[in-house]
Amino acid sequence: MKFLANENFCMASVRLLRSKGLEVFSVNEDAQSSSDKMVIERAIEHELTILTHDRDYGELIFKDGYRPTAGVIYFRLKNYLPEVPALLLQDLLTNPDFEFK
């Protein structure tokens, strides 16, 4: 899987995921201030799974008809350390009983 970290996804988590060998592109690094539509269009074009804390992607998918082929992972967390999203994702990716669909 290849990922696209939305602007609100912590860079500490991006760096941690990269250190584990995952391919993670970051809106913070190469496309700051991109609209959600621009991010989702990039993800569709390059078959990237979006990593975000922004629930607006649900509206783009269900209301506006965007269909990212690699999906969106929405992190709904409160009061967390910057590395926590990466640790949660890594746990899921290494769990043989879990499959992203």
Backbone bond lengths (Angstrom), bond angles and torsions (degrees), N, CA, C in turn:
res aa  C-N    CA-C-N  psi(-1)  N-CA   C-N-CA  omega(-1)  CA-C   N-CA-C  phi
1 M - - - 1.444 - - 1.522 109.44 -
2 K 1.318 114.54 144.47 1.459 121.77 173.37 1.523 107.12 -117.30
3 F 1.323 115.58 144.59 1.450 120.63 -172.54 1.521 112.41 -122.89
4 L 1.331 114.44 153.88 1.457 122.64 172.44 1.522 106.79 -125.34
5 A 1.335 115.92 109.98 1.458 121.27 179.98 1.519 109.13 -81.42
6 N 1.303 115.64 120.87 1.457 121.35 177.60 1.531 109.02 -63.79
7 E 1.305 115.96 165.16 1.467 121.25 -176.26 1.530 112.58 -58.94
8 N 1.320 117.95 -28.36 1.460 120.91 -178.38 1.531 113.32 -88.01
9 F 1.309 117.20 1.90 1.466 121.56 179.69 1.527 108.09 -87.99
10 C 1.312 117.14 123.98 1.469 122.92 -172.57 1.525 113.22 -56.96
11 M 1.331 115.00 134.66 1.467 119.59 178.03 1.528 111.44 -64.14
12 A 1.324 117.71 -29.26 1.469 119.56 176.63 1.524 110.17 -61.12
13 S 1.325 117.05 -37.80 1.464 120.53 177.20 1.524 110.70 -71.41
14 V 1.312 117.36 -38.97 1.473 120.70 176.93 1.522 109.59 -58.93
15 R 1.325 116.66 -48.63 1.472 120.58 -178.99 1.533 111.39 -62.96
16 L 1.327 116.73 -40.32 1.466 120.07 179.57 1.524 111.00 -64.17
17 L 1.314 117.54 -43.99 1.467 120.73 178.24 1.527 111.00 -62.66
18 R 1.315 116.54 -41.75 1.472 119.94 177.43 1.523 111.38 -63.21
19 S 1.325 116.85 -38.25 1.474 120.01 179.87 1.518 111.49 -64.71
20 K 1.345 116.52 -20.94 1.463 121.40 178.05 1.530 111.61 -92.43
21 G 1.338 116.08 7.76 1.461 120.22 175.00 1.519 115.27 91.34
22 L 1.323 117.96 7.14 1.459 120.21 179.70 1.527 110.30 -85.62
23 E 1.313 115.73 146.66 1.457 121.65 178.23 1.530 107.96 -89.46
24 V 1.332 115.32 109.76 1.460 121.19 -176.28 1.528 108.91 -128.48
25 F 1.321 115.59 119.35 1.457 121.92 172.99 1.522 106.84 -94.62
26 S 1.325 116.74 151.36 1.454 119.96 -175.83 1.524 111.13 -129.26
27 V 1.322 116.07 126.96 1.460 121.53 175.72 1.527 109.35 -61.55
28 N 1.324 117.40 -34.09 1.469 120.96 178.03 1.521 112.33 -59.75
29 E 1.292 117.41 -33.59 1.459 121.08 -176.23 1.527 113.60 -85.83
30 D 1.313 117.00 -36.42 1.465 116.80 -170.38 1.519 116.33 -129.77
31 A 1.329 117.90 2.51 1.472 118.31 -179.51 1.527 111.38 -158.42
32 Q 1.328 116.31 44.97 1.464 119.33 -178.25 1.518 111.75 -54.66
33 S 1.296 115.66 148.55 1.472 124.56 179.24 1.522 113.36 67.44
34 S 1.318 117.64 17.39 1.463 120.79 175.43 1.525 108.84 -68.67
35 S 1.309 115.98 142.33 1.465 119.66 175.44 1.527 109.32 -71.13
36 D 1.329 115.89 161.74 1.465 119.42 177.22 1.519 110.82 -59.40
37 K 1.325 116.96 -37.25 1.467 120.11 178.43 1.525 111.31 -63.34
38 M 1.329 116.42 -40.49 1.465 119.50 178.44 1.526 110.96 -64.66
39 V 1.324 116.28 -39.86 1.472 120.67 179.51 1.520 109.92 -64.91
40 I 1.319 116.90 -46.40 1.463 119.56 -177.83 1.536 110.74 -67.57
41 E 1.316 118.10 -35.32 1.469 120.82 176.85 1.522 111.20 -65.37
42 R 1.331 116.77 -39.66 1.474 120.50 176.38 1.527 110.38 -63.76
43 A 1.327 115.72 -43.02 1.466 119.64 179.72 1.525 110.88 -62.13
44 I 1.312 116.63 -40.78 1.468 120.16 178.69 1.527 110.25 -65.14
45 E 1.322 116.09 -47.48 1.469 121.03 -177.18 1.527 112.47 -60.15
46 H 1.332 117.11 -38.18 1.470 121.01 -174.70 1.526 113.40 -107.63
47 E 1.332 117.36 9.49 1.466 123.19 179.81 1.523 112.18 52.99
48 L 1.337 114.96 54.69 1.452 122.45 179.75 1.525 110.06 -108.49
49 T 1.300 116.69 143.17 1.459 122.35 173.96 1.526 107.55 -86.97
50 I 1.316 116.84 124.67 1.462 121.70 -179.25 1.524 110.02 -79.57
51 L 1.333 115.68 133.77 1.459 123.12 173.52 1.525 106.84 -109.24
52 T 1.325 117.74 121.18 1.458 119.59 -174.03 1.517 112.52 -152.68
53 H 1.321 114.08 160.57 1.462 122.50 170.42 1.532 109.26 -109.94
54 D 1.317 116.78 6.43 1.467 124.06 -173.44 1.528 110.60 -97.45
55 R 1.312 116.27 114.62 1.467 119.82 -178.32 1.524 113.33 -76.07
56 D 1.329 118.01 -6.67 1.469 120.94 179.19 1.532 112.74 -63.00
57 Y 1.310 117.73 -19.22 1.459 119.38 178.79 1.523 111.50 -64.86
58 G 1.313 117.35 -29.05 1.464 120.62 175.97 1.513 111.40 -60.17
59 E 1.317 116.52 -41.43 1.461 120.51 178.29 1.531 111.17 -66.02
60 L 1.323 116.66 -41.58 1.469 119.61 178.19 1.527 110.88 -61.63
61 I 1.301 116.64 -37.01 1.466 120.94 -178.00 1.530 111.10 -77.26
62 F 1.327 117.12 -51.51 1.461 119.93 -172.39 1.525 114.05 -85.66
63 K 1.318 117.30 -31.15 1.459 119.64 -178.31 1.523 112.34 -95.44
64 D 1.341 116.53 -43.46 1.462 120.66 -174.66 1.529 113.49 -94.83
65 G 1.322 117.72 -7.34 1.452 121.25 173.05 1.516 116.93 82.99
66 Y 1.330 117.96 12.57 1.471 118.98 175.22 1.522 108.57 -68.87
67 R 1.300 116.81 138.65 1.463 121.13 -178.27 1.525 110.85 -130.78
68 P 1.340 116.61 82.38 1.466 117.93 178.00 1.528 110.07 -66.09
69 T 1.305 116.18 119.62 1.467 120.69 -174.65 1.523 112.36 -62.91
70 A 1.328 117.23 -31.60 1.464 120.14 -179.53 1.521 112.41 -94.53
71 G 1.329 117.79 -4.17 1.453 121.84 172.37 1.516 116.15 88.41
72 V 1.318 113.96 -178.28 1.454 123.99 179.38 1.523 107.82 -133.06
73 I 1.312 115.92 132.73 1.463 120.37 174.00 1.523 106.37 -108.94
74 Y 1.320 114.73 113.81 1.460 122.48 -176.99 1.520 108.64 -100.09
75 F 1.319 115.83 117.99 1.459 121.95 179.03 1.520 108.62 -95.94
76 R 1.307 116.23 117.82 1.458 121.64 178.76 1.529 107.61 -112.84
77 L 1.315 114.82 87.86 1.455 121.61 -174.16 1.528 109.74 -124.69
78 K 1.317 115.53 153.37 1.461 121.10 175.18 1.523 108.81 -127.32
79 N 1.311 115.47 139.97 1.468 121.80 174.96 1.530 112.48 48.15
80 Y 1.304 115.99 67.57 1.462 120.91 -176.96 1.521 110.56 -124.55
81 L 1.308 115.77 155.73 1.457 121.34 173.69 1.530 108.76 -74.21
82 P 1.322 118.68 150.97 1.459 121.56 -175.19 1.536 115.46 -56.60
83 E 1.312 117.88 -26.04 1.461 121.31 -177.97 1.524 113.42 -85.74
84 V 1.314 117.90 -12.38 1.466 121.97 -173.70 1.533 112.94 -58.76
85 P 1.339 120.66 -45.25 1.470 118.25 178.70 1.537 112.67 -57.25
86 A 1.315 116.66 -40.48 1.470 119.73 178.65 1.517 111.24 -64.96
87 L 1.313 116.84 -41.59 1.468 120.20 179.47 1.527 111.34 -64.25
88 L 1.329 116.91 -41.41 1.464 120.37 177.29 1.522 111.44 -63.02
89 L 1.331 116.48 -45.18 1.461 120.14 179.41 1.522 111.00 -63.88
90 Q 1.307 116.51 -43.64 1.466 120.15 179.24 1.526 110.75 -60.49
91 D 1.311 117.38 -41.60 1.473 120.64 177.48 1.527 111.04 -59.73
92 L 1.328 116.58 -42.76 1.470 119.92 179.39 1.523 111.29 -65.99
93 L 1.323 116.06 -43.91 1.466 119.96 -177.81 1.523 112.96 -64.95
94 T 1.312 117.23 -28.65 1.468 120.39 -178.67 1.527 112.96 -96.29
95 N 1.328 116.96 -0.56 1.460 121.27 179.63 1.538 108.70 -84.81
96 P 1.334 118.04 115.03 1.462 120.15 -177.47 1.528 113.51 -67.31
97 D 1.315 117.47 -16.83 1.466 121.18 -179.87 1.535 113.08 -91.01
98 F 1.343 117.00 0.08 1.456 121.09 -178.23 1.515 109.75 -115.51
99 E 1.329 116.03 136.36 1.459 120.58 -179.94 1.519 109.08 -135.98
100 F 1.338 115.83 126.67 1.464 119.97 174.37 1.510 109.00 -75.45
101 K 1.319 116.68 132.13 1.469 120.67 177.24 1.490 109.35 -134.37
